[in-house]
Amino acid sequence: MRALLVSALMGVLFSFSSLSVQATTPSAAVQHWQGQGEVMEISPPTIVLRHQAIPELQWPAMTMPFVLAKEADIASVKPGDRVAFTLERAGDGFQIVALTPLR
């Protein structure tokens, strides 16, 4: 009886440990998209860009605000600058993870 109880307990512990491994394993790689546009306004944690069409997202050219990711370096850009940018999905929207001035 004691062996059966220990065996059942080990089975339960093994099941919980495999579930915790699955929960921490990323289900998919983060997808990034590239765009180009003009900086209209910078007001951390947001930036407003007038960007060209981004066909991969089926977006026409438009002006819109984006959240700036913590790793996005905005020190080298100012309103009026043309930039190349990288964005990724963040919650229900998108965030800018990188900005490079186009000079």
Salt bridges, closest charged atoms under 4 A:
GLU38 OE1 - ARG50 NH2 2.56
ASP81 OD1 - LYS78 NZ 3.11
GLU88 OE1 - HIS32 NE2 2.88
